[in-house]
Amino acid sequence: MNASFAIRLGLSVIALCGALLGSAQAATPAPREAVRALAPSGTLRAAINLGNAVLAQTTASGELRGVTVDLARELGARLGVPVVLVPFQAAGEVFAALKEDRWDVAFMAVEPARATDVDFSSPYALIEATYMVRKDSPLREVAEVDRPGVRIAVGRGSAYDLYLTRTIKNATLVRAATGGGTAMIDLFMADKLEAVAGVRQQLAAFAATNPDMRIMQGRFQDVPQAVGIPKGRDAGAAYVSAFVEEAKASGFVRKSLAASGQGDVVVAPPAGRSK
């Protein structure tokens, strides 16, 4: 047998075996109790928060994309059920919709205030929350923002709103009508407030076209992003936690973030390991 032909044949066999192995793994059915817990109607309804552009975006053609969209579709494929994406404009709206049974899984920040009604997977990503101020502001460090007379614009019901509500002692929080989009920046600008809190990437995008603004170097919170499941669906929560760990370990999360232009976002470490 010709040596080069033998090499090509060997490589083809290896590739075929790899494809078959991948297909076998993909075809392995999820436990029935997990499917029933996560998609009781036979369809996985996934809440997507469009208010956080780091995690989900809308394309020019109106399609949804981003790491949360990719994770939702991959989870549905693992469960062997169709996926319906349920878009919301803010995290607060996602949480409120739980009471109306409008979703089966949701992609949101881990927050103690939500944990009474939601079981969270381990985080798949960590997003920095920080402040933006005017370039001539006397506030230089994150810790300096919590002082009397400082008014901080926040998005109502956002993870950082809930966090700052617990931790701010001296400054005043001024809440925008919604926690989605740039509502908190609009409030900051319109009312000439001293600072605005938000996700670093979103604040930086605004500052890039507004040179009289400055983003603080530090952060007041690492916001862990996870998959939320309504309380009482224990088999589903266990399955999703394992799914998230695999998605991180395999590089799925990292590749998805990069594909949607968010390659600077930190992938969360394995469960039980600190950043």
Secondary structure by P-SEA (a helix, b strand, c coil): ccaaaaaaaaaaaaaaaaaaaaaaaaaccccaaaaaaaccccbbbbbbccccccccccccccccccaaaaaaaaaaaaacbbbbbbbbccaaaaaaacccccccccccccccccccccccccccbbbbbbcccccccccccccccccccbbbbbccccaaaaaaaaccccbbbbbccccccaaaaaaaaaaccccccccaaaaaaaaaacccbbbbcccccbbbbbbbbcccaaaaaaaaaaaaaaaaaaaaaaaaaaaaccccccccccccccc
